[in-house]
């Protein structure tokens, strides 16, 4: 039987993963170890075998499969192209799928493969990206600097936002927004109770790129302007600046790095 690209992908992946798992490689059995895709799908390029993983960050089986997959990826043949496609089988999986596509543009792997230009900063602004990955030494220097200035720690990720400088004698604080989004003004003491851009602050509002100002009681202490959905999810960030206290489950709590 003549095998097409999709069939060869199944054989390569199954055999490689079996070896990576410490199981003696055996000939895969149709309809038991794999299923053929009918009708066969044409790969994006005829020069490479294409492996596509359909997954979800919320899927426990995907998490169990990951170690064997990573072992295979380290030694996959050069003529094999691997990519991931997030799946949504239930409503709770929608947010992780959206997060994957938001983070994909920042992937160093895609940069090194030449699939996207090194224009991460411009793309973050143009797409109004509110969530970014944690710092990575492999990111381009300009990208790292932009992320540090315009995003704030949120657990293991970062969300759009900036910390505000100490208030002047009249309680004023000036800041600049680069990523247009809906932002909330928060303090270590609770909800902000001042004036944002000359109007009374009554809740989250959309801020466009450019200079902005906030004026309020100096007693509010340290303050930040943070992507509003993140604040709405976890409540007011009241953690102290140092040290970062562990959240339930041993993970870092959101906003711990700047309050």
C-alpha positions in Angstrom: 0.0 0.0 0.0 1.3 3.4 -0.9 1.5 5.7 2.1 0.8 9.4 1.9 2.2 12.2 4.0 -0.4 12.0 6.7 0.1 8.2 7.0 3.9 8.6 7.3 3.4 11.3 9.9 1.4 8.8 12.1 4.1 6.1 11.7 7.0 8.4 12.5 5.3 10.0 15.5 4.1 6.7 17.0 7.4 5.0 16.5 9.4 7.9 18.0 7.1 8.3 21.0 7.2 4.6 21.7 11.0 4.7 21.7 11.0 7.8 23.8 8.7 6.2 26.4 11.0 3.2 26.7 8.7 0.9 24.9 10.2 -1.3 22.1 9.1 0.1 18.8 6.6 -2.1 17.0 4.7 -1.8 13.8 1.6 0.4 14.6 -1.7 -1.3 14.1 -4.4 0.6 12.0 -7.5 1.5 14.0 -5.8 0.5 17.2 -2.7 2.7 17.4 -3.8 5.3 14.9 -6.5 6.2 12.5 -6.2 7.4 8.9 -7.5 10.8 8.0 -10.2 10.4 5.3 -9.9 12.1 2.9 -6.1 12.6 3.1 -5.1 16.2 3.8 -2.5 17.9 1.7 0.5 19.2 3.8 1.5 22.8 3.7 4.6 21.8 1.8 5.5 18.7 -0.2 9.1 19.0 0.9 8.4 18.1 4.6 6.4 15.6 6.6 4.0 17.5 8.8 3.1 16.6 12.3 0.2 18.5 13.9 -0.6 18.2 17.6 -4.2 19.1 18.6 -4.1 20.0 22.2 -5.4 22.1 25.1 -3.6 23.6 28.1 -6.6 22.5 30.1 -6.4 18.8 28.9 -4.9 16.5 31.5 -4.1 13.8 28.9 -2.1 16.4 26.9 -0.1 17.1 30.0 0.7 13.4 30.5 1.7 13.2 26.8 4.0 16.2 26.9 7.2 14.6 28.4 7.4 12.0 25.7 6.6 14.6 23.0 9.4 16.8 24.2 11.8 13.9 24.1 10.8 13.2 20.5 11.0 16.9 19.5 14.7 17.1 20.6 15.6 14.5 17.9 12.9 14.8 15.3 14.2 14.5 11.7 15.0 17.7 9.8 12.4 16.9 7.2 9.6 16.9 9.8 7.7 20.1 10.5 5.9 20.2 13.9 3.2 22.6 14.9 0.4 22.9 17.5 -3.3 23.7 17.1 -5.3 24.4 20.3 -8.7 22.6 20.5 -11.9 23.7 22.2 -14.2 20.9 23.4 -15.9 22.8 26.2 -16.4 26.5 27.2 -13.6 26.3 29.8 -11.1 25.6 27.1 -11.8 28.7 25.1 -9.6 31.1 27.2 -6.5 28.8 27.0 -6.9 28.5 23.2 -7.0 32.3 22.8 -4.0 32.6 25.1 -2.0 30.2 22.9 -2.6 32.4 19.8 -1.7 35.5 21.8 1.6 33.9 23.0 2.4 32.3 19.7 3.5 35.6 18.2 6.1 35.9 20.9 7.5 32.5 20.4 11.3 32.5 19.9 10.9 29.2 18.0 8.9 31.0 15.3 11.4 33.8 15.2 14.4 31.4 14.8 12.5 29.6 12.0 11.9 32.8 10.1 8.1 32.5 10.2 7.6 36.0 11.6 9.7 39.2 11.5 11.4 40.5 14.6 8.7 43.1 15.1 7.2 41.9 18.4 6.9 45.3 19.9 5.0 46.8 17.0 2.7 43.7 16.9 1.9 43.9 20.6 0.7 47.5 20.1 -1.1 46.9 16.8 -3.0 43.9 18.1 -3.6 45.4 21.6 -2.2 42.3 23.2 -3.0 42.3 26.9 -1.2 39.1 28.0 2.4 38.2 27.5 4.8 35.5 28.6 7.2 35.8 31.4 10.7 37.2 30.7 13.0 35.1 28.6 16.7 35.7 27.9 16.2 34.5 24.3 13.9 37.4 23.5 15.4 40.3 21.5 16.7 43.1 23.7 14.2 45.6 22.5 11.4 43.2 23.1 12.5 42.5 26.6 12.8 46.1 27.5 9.4 46.9 26.1 7.8 44.1 28.1 9.4 45.2 31.3 8.2 48.8 30.8 4.7 48.0 29.6 3.6 44.7 31.3 3.4 43.7 34.9 3.8 40.2 36.6 0.6 38.2 36.8 1.4 34.7 38.2 3.5 33.0 35.6 2.5 35.5 32.9 2.4 39.2 32.4 -0.5 41.6 31.7 -0.5 45.1 30.2 0.1 47.7 32.8 2.6 50.1 34.4 3.5 51.1 37.9 3.0 54.8 38.8 5.8 57.0 40.2 5.5 58.5 43.7 3.0 61.3 43.8 4.1 64.9 43.7 3.2 67.5 46.3 -0.3 67.8 44.8 -0.9 64.0 44.5 -0.2 64.0 40.8 1.3 61.0 38.9 2.2 61.0 35.3 2.5 57.8 33.2 2.5 56.6 29.6 0.5 53.9 28.0 1.9 52.0 24.9 -0.6 49.1 24.6 -4.2 50.4 24.1 -6.5 48.5 26.3 -9.1 48.8 29.1 -7.2 49.6 32.3 -8.0 49.9 36.1 -6.2 52.1 38.5 -5.3 50.2 41.7 -3.3 50.7 44.8 -1.9 48.6 47.6 -4.6 50.0 49.8 -7.7 49.3 47.6 -9.6 51.0 44.8 -8.3 54.3 43.4 -10.2 57.4 44.6 -8.9 60.2 42.5 -9.0 61.8 39.0 -7.8 60.1 35.8 -6.9 62.4 32.9 -8.9 65.2 34.5 -12.1 63.3 35.2 -13.3 61.5 38.4 -12.2 57.9 38.3 -15.2 55.6 38.7 -13.9 52.4 37.3 -12.0 50.8 34.4 -11.8 52.7 31.2 -10.0 52.4 27.8 -6.7 54.2 27.5 -5.1 54.9 24.2 -1.3 55.2 23.6 0.2 58.3 24.9 0.8 60.3 28.2 -1.8 60.1 30.9 -2.1 61.5 34.5 -3.7 60.5 37.8 -4.2 62.7 40.8 -5.4 61.4 44.1 -4.6 61.3 47.9 -1.0 60.7 48.6 -2.1 58.2 51.3 -3.0 55.8 48.5 0.7 54.8 48.5 2.1 52.7 45.6 -0.2 52.5 42.6 -0.4 50.8 39.2 -2.5 50.9 36.1 -3.4 47.3 35.2 -5.3 45.5 32.4 -8.8 45.6 33.9 -9.9 41.9 33.3 -6.9 40.8 35.4 -7.9 43.0 38.3 -11.5 41.8 38.0 -10.4 38.2 38.2 -8.2 38.4 41.3 -9.5 41.5 43.1 -7.4 44.3 44.4 -3.6 43.6 44.5 -2.7 44.0 48.1 0.5 41.9 48.3 3.6 43.7 49.5 6.5 44.5 47.2 8.9 42.0 48.8 9.1 39.1 49.2 6.6 37.5 46.8 4.3 35.4 48.8 3.3 32.0 47.5 -0.3 31.7 46.5 -2.4 28.5 47.3 -0.7 25.6 45.6 2.8 27.0 45.9 2.5 29.3 42.9 3.4 33.0 42.9 0.5 35.3 43.5 -0.5 37.8 40.9 0.8 41.3 41.2 3.3 40.1 43.9 6.3 41.7 42.2 5.2 45.3 42.5 3.0 45.6 45.6 
